[in-house]
């Protein structure tokens, strides 16, 4: 039986900090937090400002002291099998190609010990690589929770090592499709910018001179009034690489709540446009990014194999709406 424990955090608002709601500040300040979870903590009296309970809408002031108590369950001894449907594109004795839906976390971690791809895989098969701990059984690489698309899962350690080596050498072929803000002066090109963890928000990646080298190829496939459909190929594979590079290049991924994709970009704002964009955001409540294609040398046959997936329904609906204009 798991005993409930708690985690305590303390924040002090510095001088010069811009005016910000309490729930917004804590969502950015606490790793793996969501605004819904933060608002629940505030309503439960587990967040105190200057030793007083306040509303989520409280506007923070310089020198405010915030104390947060987060009830948590201890990490289970091992990941648990869960009967969650899987969209399997391909399977053989060495590997499984999964088309991951948006909203699914790849492996259990703090705050997400259930409902992940690993939980589903453990229910589906006992044949999974164990090079890492049980929480990452079979997982060779990851894509973000709210990015959909193809993932390679290794069924044994030998296959895992051979595929992981290709990721390390950046020889894996990966193609993503994204719907992004604005139109491009150059219809194809290479975005190069070093990436590292933000000093101000540890959940975010940003362009920093001292960061790791990252490069993303892009090509425009279709243009609309204020959005574009593009395909992207990764030369490197850094955390949040595509999302950060596109935001840095002033073309954030539409719907991306972290890197500016839910704000109107590169177009004059009107009441009509605002309503249209709000309607589109209802179709696409997450970043419009899909890992469409993946190719690599098969670990046993040594032949190049390539797998493709269709765009998910939300991206299809978004494109259909854009093409009506």
TIDRENVEX-239591 format. One record per residue (C-alpha): z, x, y; residue in one letter; residue number from 1. Coordinates in Angstrom, 3 decimals. Example, Ala and Ser with C-alpha at 12.3 -4.5 7.8 and 13.67 -1.06 7.14 Angstrom:
// TIDRENVEX-239591
node z=7.800; x=12.300; y=-4.500; type=A; seq=1
node z=7.140; x=13.670; y=-1.060; type=S; seq=2
END
This chain:
// TIDRENVEX-239591
node z=0.000; x=0.000; y=0.000; type=X; seq=1
node z=-1.027; x=1.400; y=3.389; type=X; seq=2
node z=1.679; x=1.503; y=6.044; type=X; seq=3
node z=0.636; x=0.758; y=9.602; type=X; seq=4
node z=1.077; x=3.702; y=11.960; type=X; seq=5
node z=0.216; x=4.129; y=15.605; type=X; seq=6
node z=-1.455; x=6.564; y=17.945; type=X; seq=7
node z=-0.213; x=7.006; y=21.523; type=X; seq=8
node z=-2.374; x=8.190; y=24.409; type=X; seq=9
node z=-1.585; x=8.894; y=28.045; type=X; seq=10
node z=-3.997; x=9.128; y=30.969; type=X; seq=11
node z=-3.427; x=9.903; y=34.643; type=X; seq=12
node z=-6.093; x=8.856; y=37.149; type=X; seq=13
node z=-6.998; x=11.831; y=39.372; type=X; seq=14
node z=-7.558; x=11.746; y=43.121; type=X; seq=15
node z=-11.149; x=11.003; y=44.030; type=X; seq=16
node z=-11.850; x=8.986; y=40.883; type=X; seq=17
node z=-14.276; x=6.168; y=41.615; type=X; seq=18
node z=-13.001; x=2.593; y=41.426; type=X; seq=19
node z=-13.248; x=1.353; y=37.837; type=X; seq=20
node z=-11.897; x=-1.444; y=35.656; type=X; seq=21
node z=-9.163; x=-0.527; y=33.213; type=X; seq=22
node z=-11.118; x=-1.691; y=30.142; type=X; seq=23
node z=-14.247; x=0.198; y=31.213; type=X; seq=24
node z=-12.310; x=3.420; y=31.810; type=X; seq=25
node z=-10.548; x=3.297; y=28.430; type=X; seq=26
node z=-13.760; x=2.469; y=26.562; type=X; seq=27
node z=-15.236; x=5.729; y=27.839; type=X; seq=28
node z=-12.039; x=7.761; y=27.579; type=X; seq=29
node z=-11.059; x=6.958; y=23.970; type=X; seq=30
node z=-13.193; x=8.273; y=21.125; type=X; seq=31
node z=-14.773; x=5.560; y=18.924; type=X; seq=32
node z=-13.442; x=2.793; y=21.179; type=X; seq=33
node z=-15.382; x=-0.361; y=21.979; type=X; seq=34
node z=-14.805; x=-2.583; y=24.964; type=X; seq=35
node z=-13.862; x=-5.472; y=22.671; type=X; seq=36
node z=-11.198; x=-3.386; y=20.936; type=X; seq=37
node z=-9.827; x=-2.149; y=24.251; type=X; seq=38
node z=-9.615; x=-5.669; y=25.652; type=X; seq=39
node z=-7.738; x=-6.752; y=22.517; type=X; seq=40
node z=-5.208; x=-3.935; y=23.012; type=X; seq=41
node z=-4.716; x=-4.943; y=26.644; type=X; seq=42
node z=-4.202; x=-8.624; y=25.750; type=X; seq=43
node z=-1.710; x=-7.578; y=23.072; type=X; seq=44
node z=0.410; x=-5.701; y=25.626; type=X; seq=45
node z=-0.360; x=-2.328; y=24.068; type=X; seq=46
node z=-1.772; x=-0.913; y=27.305; type=X; seq=47
node z=0.570; x=-0.373; y=30.244; type=X; seq=48
node z=-0.279; x=0.904; y=33.720; type=X; seq=49
node z=2.666; x=2.409; y=35.596; type=X; seq=50
node z=4.821; x=0.838; y=32.868; type=X; seq=51
node z=3.497; x=-2.662; y=33.636; type=X; seq=52
node z=1.197; x=-4.892; y=31.598; type=X; seq=53
node z=-1.998; x=-5.701; y=33.483; type=X; seq=54
node z=-5.301; x=-7.478; y=32.897; type=X; seq=55
node z=-8.457; x=-5.826; y=31.575; type=X; seq=56
node z=-10.023; x=-6.328; y=35.013; type=X; seq=57
node z=-7.309; x=-4.274; y=36.756; type=X; seq=58
node z=-8.949; x=-1.762; y=39.139; type=X; seq=59
node z=-7.511; x=1.695; y=38.662; type=X; seq=60
node z=-6.098; x=3.697; y=41.566; type=X; seq=61
node z=-5.457; x=7.436; y=41.968; type=X; seq=62
node z=-2.193; x=8.562; y=40.302; type=X; seq=63
node z=-2.031; x=5.496; y=38.023; type=X; seq=64
node z=-0.428; x=6.370; y=34.681; type=X; seq=65
node z=-1.910; x=4.604; y=31.657; type=X; seq=66
node z=-0.084; x=4.525; y=28.314; type=X; seq=67
node z=-1.958; x=3.208; y=25.297; type=X; seq=68
node z=-0.533; x=2.426; y=21.853; type=X; seq=69
node z=-3.175; x=2.073; y=19.144; type=X; seq=70
node z=-2.052; x=0.596; y=15.793; type=X; seq=71
node z=-3.976; x=2.283; y=13.003; type=X; seq=72
node z=-4.051; x=2.142; y=9.242; type=X; seq=73
node z=-3.859; x=5.498; y=7.471; type=X; seq=74
node z=-7.146; x=6.797; y=6.126; type=X; seq=75
node z=-7.615; x=5.551; y=2.554; type=X; seq=76
node z=-7.463; x=8.247; y=-0.120; type=X; seq=77
node z=-11.148; x=7.727; y=-0.841; type=X; seq=78
node z=-14.061; x=5.593; y=0.310; type=X; seq=79
node z=-14.146; x=2.248; y=-1.453; type=X; seq=80
node z=-17.253; x=0.702; y=-3.070; type=X; seq=81
node z=-18.333; x=-2.476; y=-1.274; type=X; seq=82
node z=-20.980; x=-4.984; y=-2.279; type=X; seq=83
node z=-23.250; x=-4.626; y=0.760; type=X; seq=84
node z=-27.027; x=-5.192; y=0.411; type=X; seq=85
node z=-29.231; x=-2.113; y=0.741; type=X; seq=86
node z=-32.878; x=-1.959; y=1.808; type=X; seq=87
node z=-34.174; x=0.676; y=-0.612; type=X; seq=88
node z=-37.632; x=2.003; y=0.264; type=X; seq=89
node z=-37.829; x=4.505; y=-2.625; type=X; seq=90
node z=-35.672; x=5.883; y=-5.430; type=X; seq=91
node z=-36.001; x=8.475; y=-8.187; type=X; seq=92
node z=-33.640; x=10.750; y=-10.144; type=X; seq=93
node z=-32.998; x=12.958; y=-7.116; type=X; seq=94
node z=-32.878; x=10.805; y=-4.036; type=X; seq=95
node z=-32.868; x=7.385; y=-2.418; type=X; seq=96
node z=-34.652; x=6.469; y=0.810; type=X; seq=97
node z=-32.685; x=3.806; y=2.684; type=X; seq=98
node z=-33.900; x=1.692; y=5.593; type=X; seq=99
node z=-30.615; x=1.366; y=7.508; type=X; seq=100
node z=-30.143; x=-1.711; y=9.684; type=X; seq=101
node z=-28.858; x=-1.413; y=13.234; type=X; seq=102
node z=-25.102; x=-1.952; y=13.408; type=X; seq=103
node z=-24.273; x=-0.096; y=10.182; type=X; seq=104
node z=-22.228; x=3.112; y=10.415; type=X; seq=105
node z=-23.477; x=5.818; y=8.028; type=X; seq=106
node z=-20.133; x=6.994; y=6.623; type=X; seq=107
node z=-16.442; x=6.091; y=6.969; type=X; seq=108
node z=-14.524; x=7.699; y=9.827; type=X; seq=109
node z=-11.661; x=6.858; y=12.128; type=X; seq=110
node z=-11.960; x=3.209; y=13.127; type=X; seq=111
node z=-14.708; x=2.485; y=10.575; type=X; seq=112
node z=-13.362; x=2.875; y=7.063; type=X; seq=113
node z=-15.251; x=-0.126; y=5.675; type=X; seq=114
node z=-18.705; x=-1.661; y=5.865; type=X; seq=115
node z=-20.540; x=1.658; y=6.043; type=X; seq=116
node z=-23.623; x=2.882; y=4.230; type=X; seq=117
node z=-21.453; x=5.085; y=1.994; type=X; seq=118
node z=-19.339; x=2.085; y=0.963; type=X; seq=119
node z=-22.557; x=0.282; y=-0.003; type=X; seq=120
node z=-23.953; x=3.302; y=-1.879; type=X; seq=121
node z=-20.763; x=3.753; y=-3.910; type=X; seq=122
node z=-21.107; x=0.157; y=-5.112; type=X; seq=123
node z=-24.815; x=0.623; y=-5.886; type=X; seq=124
node z=-24.613; x=3.863; y=-7.909; type=X; seq=125
node z=-22.239; x=6.532; y=-9.175; type=X; seq=126
node z=-25.009; x=9.137; y=-8.891; type=X; seq=127
node z=-24.375; x=10.601; y=-5.452; type=X; seq=128
node z=-24.033; x=14.204; y=-4.319; type=X; seq=129
node z=-20.476; x=15.376; y=-3.640; type=X; seq=130
node z=-21.079; x=18.552; y=-1.646; type=X; seq=131
node z=-18.887; x=17.117; y=1.076; type=X; seq=132
node z=-15.862; x=14.887; y=0.684; type=X; seq=133
node z=-15.974; x=11.419; y=-0.859; type=X; seq=134
node z=-16.449; x=9.920; y=2.588; type=X; seq=135
node z=-19.908; x=11.491; y=2.840; type=X; seq=136
node z=-21.084; x=10.999; y=-0.740; type=X; seq=137
node z=-24.865; x=11.362; y=-0.827; type=X; seq=138
node z=-25.231; x=11.721; y=2.937; type=X; seq=139
node z=-27.608; x=14.515; y=3.947; type=X; seq=140
node z=-28.087; x=13.464; y=7.582; type=X; seq=141
node z=-27.151; x=10.624; y=9.928; type=X; seq=142
node z=-28.612; x=8.301; y=12.511; type=X; seq=143
node z=-26.579; x=6.443; y=15.131; type=X; seq=144
node z=-24.866; x=3.179; y=14.262; type=X; seq=145
node z=-27.165; x=1.121; y=16.482; type=X; seq=146
node z=-30.348; x=2.987; y=15.594; type=X; seq=147
node z=-32.258; x=1.493; y=12.670; type=X; seq=148
node z=-34.488; x=3.305; y=10.207; type=X; seq=149
node z=-34.948; x=5.729; y=7.347; type=X; seq=150
node z=-32.283; x=7.941; y=5.820; type=X; seq=151
node z=-32.450; x=10.319; y=2.854; type=X; seq=152
node z=-29.599; x=10.027; y=0.337; type=X; seq=153
node z=-29.124; x=12.752; y=-2.299; type=X; seq=154
node z=-28.135; x=11.762; y=-5.834; type=X; seq=155
node z=-26.968; x=15.220; y=-6.919; type=X; seq=156
node z=-25.757; x=18.424; y=-5.308; type=X; seq=157
node z=-28.915; x=20.432; y=-6.052; type=X; seq=158
node z=-31.158; x=17.890; y=-4.339; type=X; seq=159
node z=-28.687; x=17.713; y=-1.444; type=X; seq=160
node z=-28.783; x=21.467; y=-0.889; type=X; seq=161
node z=-32.575; x=21.657; y=-0.935; type=X; seq=162
node z=-33.083; x=18.758; y=1.465; type=X; seq=163
node z=-30.253; x=19.889; y=3.764; type=X; seq=164
node z=-31.884; x=23.319; y=4.002; type=X; seq=165
node z=-35.052; x=21.682; y=5.343; type=X; seq=166
node z=-33.019; x=19.943; y=8.028; type=X; seq=167
node z=-31.420; x=23.282; y=8.935; type=X; seq=168
node z=-34.846; x=24.923; y=9.254; type=X; seq=169
node z=-36.161; x=21.914; y=11.253; type=X; seq=170
node z=-39.029; x=21.511; y=8.788; type=X; seq=171
node z=-38.349; x=17.825; y=8.111; type=X; seq=172
node z=-40.987; x=15.539; y=9.659; type=X; seq=173
node z=-39.325; x=12.661; y=11.491; type=X; seq=174
node z=-41.035; x=10.083; y=13.660; type=X; seq=175
node z=-39.153; x=7.561; y=15.756; type=X; seq=176
node z=-40.501; x=4.624; y=17.726; type=X; seq=177
node z=-38.761; x=3.503; y=20.888; type=X; seq=178
node z=-39.211; x=1.009; y=23.694; type=X; seq=179
node z=-38.240; x=2.732; y=26.931; type=X; seq=180
node z=-38.082; x=2.078; y=30.650; type=X; seq=181
node z=-41.043; x=2.858; y=32.898; type=X; seq=182
node z=-44.510; x=4.320; y=32.464; type=X; seq=183
node z=-45.342; x=7.983; y=31.926; type=X; seq=184
node z=-47.540; x=10.130; y=34.161; type=X; seq=185
node z=-48.258; x=12.325; y=31.142; type=X; seq=186
node z=-49.081; x=10.196; y=28.089; type=X; seq=187
node z=-47.806; x=12.879; y=25.732; type=X; seq=188
node z=-45.598; x=15.890; y=26.118; type=X; seq=189
node z=-42.553; x=17.904; y=25.124; type=X; seq=190
node z=-39.065; x=17.374; y=26.513; type=X; seq=191
node z=-36.948; x=20.520; y=26.295; type=X; seq=192
node z=-33.340; x=20.500; y=27.495; type=X; seq=193
node z=-30.186; x=22.041; y=26.025; type=X; seq=194
node z=-27.593; x=19.521; y=24.867; type=X; seq=195
node z=-23.817; x=19.610; y=24.660; type=X; seq=196
node z=-20.741; x=17.405; y=24.722; type=X; seq=197
node z=-19.934; x=15.905; y=28.126; type=X; seq=198
node z=-16.845; x=17.373; y=29.802; type=X; seq=199
node z=-16.066; x=14.008; y=31.370; type=X; seq=200
node z=-16.670; x=11.655; y=28.439; type=X; seq=201
node z=-16.273; x=13.197; y=24.975; type=X; seq=202
node z=-18.216; x=10.369; y=23.347; type=X; seq=203
node z=-21.338; x=11.276; y=25.302; type=X; seq=204
node z=-23.868; x=14.092; y=25.000; type=X; seq=205
node z=-25.443; x=15.512; y=28.135; type=X; seq=206
node z=-27.924; x=18.141; y=29.273; type=X; seq=207
node z=-26.044; x=21.393; y=29.880; type=X; seq=208
node z=-27.359; x=24.895; y=30.460; type=X; seq=209
node z=-24.982; x=26.410; y=27.891; type=X; seq=210
node z=-25.733; x=23.746; y=25.262; type=X; seq=211
node z=-27.807; x=23.982; y=22.091; type=X; seq=212
node z=-31.588; x=24.120; y=22.367; type=X; seq=213
node z=-33.241; x=20.738; y=21.774; type=X; seq=214
node z=-36.889; x=19.659; y=21.907; type=X; seq=215
node z=-38.512; x=16.244; y=21.524; type=X; seq=216
node z=-42.234; x=15.460; y=21.411; type=X; seq=217
node z=-43.339; x=12.072; y=22.745; type=X; seq=218
node z=-46.575; x=10.076; y=22.825; type=X; seq=219
node z=-47.173; x=6.782; y=24.614; type=X; seq=220
node z=-48.525; x=4.072; y=22.291; type=X; seq=221
node z=-48.553; x=1.021; y=24.552; type=X; seq=222
node z=-47.586; x=0.213; y=28.132; type=X; seq=223
node z=-46.219; x=-3.005; y=29.619; type=X; seq=224
node z=-45.173; x=-4.140; y=33.086; type=X; seq=225
node z=-42.011; x=-2.021; y=33.240; type=X; seq=226
node z=-41.500; x=-0.773; y=29.660; type=X; seq=227
node z=-43.437; x=1.467; y=27.265; type=X; seq=228
node z=-43.653; x=1.766; y=23.491; type=X; seq=229
node z=-43.613; x=5.415; y=22.480; type=X; seq=230
node z=-43.373; x=7.492; y=19.335; type=X; seq=231
node z=-41.262; x=10.618; y=19.148; type=X; seq=232
node z=-41.057; x=13.608; y=16.849; type=X; seq=233
node z=-38.003; x=15.822; y=16.627; type=X; seq=234
node z=-38.430; x=19.568; y=16.782; type=X; seq=235
node z=-34.642; x=19.825; y=16.540; type=X; seq=236
node z=-32.087; x=17.233; y=15.479; type=X; seq=237
node z=-29.118; x=17.197; y=17.844; type=X; seq=238
node z=-26.627; x=14.346; y=18.220; type=X; seq=239
node z=-28.093; x=11.562; y=20.429; type=X; seq=240
node z=-31.047; x=13.872; y=21.140; type=X; seq=241
node z=-33.752; x=11.264; y=21.724; type=X; seq=242
node z=-31.517; x=8.983; y=23.767; type=X; seq=243
node z=-30.259; x=11.790; y=26.020; type=X; seq=244
node z=-33.658; x=13.461; y=26.458; type=X; seq=245
node z=-35.329; x=10.200; y=27.454; type=X; seq=246
node z=-32.522; x=9.298; y=29.861; type=X; seq=247
node z=-32.714; x=12.799; y=31.356; type=X; seq=248
node z=-36.467; x=12.283; y=31.767; type=X; seq=249
node z=-35.821; x=8.977; y=33.625; type=X; seq=250
node z=-37.066; x=6.828; y=30.736; type=X; seq=251
node z=-33.871; x=5.659; y=28.957; type=X; seq=252
node z=-34.230; x=3.694; y=25.745; type=X; seq=253
node z=-34.237; x=-0.018; y=26.538; type=X; seq=254
node z=-30.908; x=-1.652; y=25.660; type=X; seq=255
node z=-29.010; x=1.638; y=25.300; type=X; seq=256
node z=-25.518; x=0.905; y=26.694; type=X; seq=257
node z=-24.452; x=4.560; y=26.765; type=X; seq=258
node z=-27.360; x=6.295; y=28.482; type=X; seq=259
node z=-28.529; x=3.824; y=31.111; type=X; seq=260
node z=-30.804; x=1.607; y=29.060; type=X; seq=261
node z=-29.274; x=-1.688; y=30.184; type=X; seq=262
node z=-29.950; x=-1.112; y=33.882; type=X; seq=263
node z=-33.287; x=-1.851; y=35.532; type=X; seq=264
node z=-35.154; x=1.426; y=35.966; type=X; seq=265
node z=-38.328; x=2.570; y=37.752; type=X; seq=266
node z=-39.251; x=-0.840; y=39.180; type=X; seq=267
node z=-38.431; x=-2.955; y=42.226; type=X; seq=268
node z=-35.603; x=-5.378; y=41.438; type=X; seq=269
node z=-36.179; x=-9.096; y=42.058; type=X; seq=270
node z=-34.286; x=-12.203; y=40.949; type=X; seq=271
node z=-37.169; x=-13.117; y=38.634; type=X; seq=272
node z=-37.223; x=-9.645; y=37.106; type=X; seq=273
node z=-33.441; x=-9.691; y=36.589; type=X; seq=274
node z=-33.690; x=-12.941; y=34.651; type=X; seq=275
node z=-36.592; x=-11.630; y=32.579; type=X; seq=276
node z=-34.703; x=-8.431; y=31.753; type=X; seq=277
node z=-31.565; x=-10.399; y=30.821; type=X; seq=278
node z=-33.649; x=-12.490; y=28.423; type=X; seq=279
node z=-35.059; x=-9.316; y=26.864; type=X; seq=280
node z=-31.581; x=-7.795; y=26.536; type=X; seq=281
node z=-30.490; x=-10.858; y=24.582; type=X; seq=282
node z=-33.263; x=-10.048; y=22.100; type=X; seq=283
node z=-32.309; x=-6.367; y=22.071; type=X; seq=284
node z=-28.506; x=-5.962; y=22.406; type=X; seq=285
node z=-28.719; x=-2.364; y=21.122; type=X; seq=286
node z=-30.953; x=0.623; y=21.847; type=X; seq=287
node z=-34.590; x=-0.123; y=20.921; type=X; seq=288
node z=-34.913; x=2.930; y=18.682; type=X; seq=289
node z=-36.120; x=3.047; y=15.075; type=X; seq=290
node z=-36.432; x=6.006; y=12.680; type=X; seq=291
node z=-39.827; x=4.943; y=11.367; type=X; seq=292
node z=-41.091; x=7.833; y=9.245; type=X; seq=293
node z=-39.615; x=10.758; y=7.334; type=X; seq=294
node z=-41.355; x=13.499; y=5.341; type=X; seq=295
node z=-40.105; x=16.544; y=3.427; type=X; seq=296
node z=-40.633; x=18.726; y=0.351; type=X; seq=297
node z=-39.323; x=16.908; y=-2.710; type=X; seq=298
node z=-36.420; x=18.907; y=-4.249; type=X; seq=299
node z=-37.807; x=18.760; y=-7.807; type=X; seq=300
node z=-41.586; x=18.390; y=-7.593; type=X; seq=301
node z=-41.901; x=20.720; y=-4.570; type=X; seq=302
node z=-44.578; x=18.352; y=-3.272; type=X; seq=303
node z=-44.568; x=16.988; y=0.262; type=X; seq=304
node z=-43.512; x=13.323; y=0.311; type=X; seq=305
node z=-43.563; x=10.943; y=3.255; type=X; seq=306
node z=-42.058; x=7.490; y=3.703; type=X; seq=307
node z=-42.706; x=4.843; y=6.331; type=X; seq=308
node z=-40.873; x=1.703; y=7.438; type=X; seq=309
node z=-41.764; x=-1.352; y=9.481; type=X; seq=310
node z=-40.146; x=-2.027; y=12.835; type=X; seq=311
node z=-37.065; x=-4.283; y=12.574; type=X; seq=312
node z=-37.207; x=-7.906; y=13.692; type=X; seq=313
node z=-35.486; x=-7.353; y=17.043; type=X; seq=314
node z=-38.036; x=-4.730; y=18.118; type=X; seq=315
node z=-40.922; x=-6.921; y=16.921; type=X; seq=316
node z=-39.579; x=-9.846; y=18.916; type=X; seq=317
node z=-39.138; x=-7.678; y=21.998; type=X; seq=318
node z=-42.726; x=-6.387; y=21.732; type=X; seq=319
node z=-44.082; x=-9.908; y=21.179; type=X; seq=320
node z=-42.311; x=-11.068; y=24.340; type=X; seq=321
node z=-43.658; x=-8.127; y=26.363; type=X; seq=322
node z=-47.218; x=-8.742; y=25.161; type=X; seq=323
node z=-47.141; x=-12.328; y=26.439; type=X; seq=324
node z=-46.977; x=-11.171; y=30.062; type=X; seq=325
END
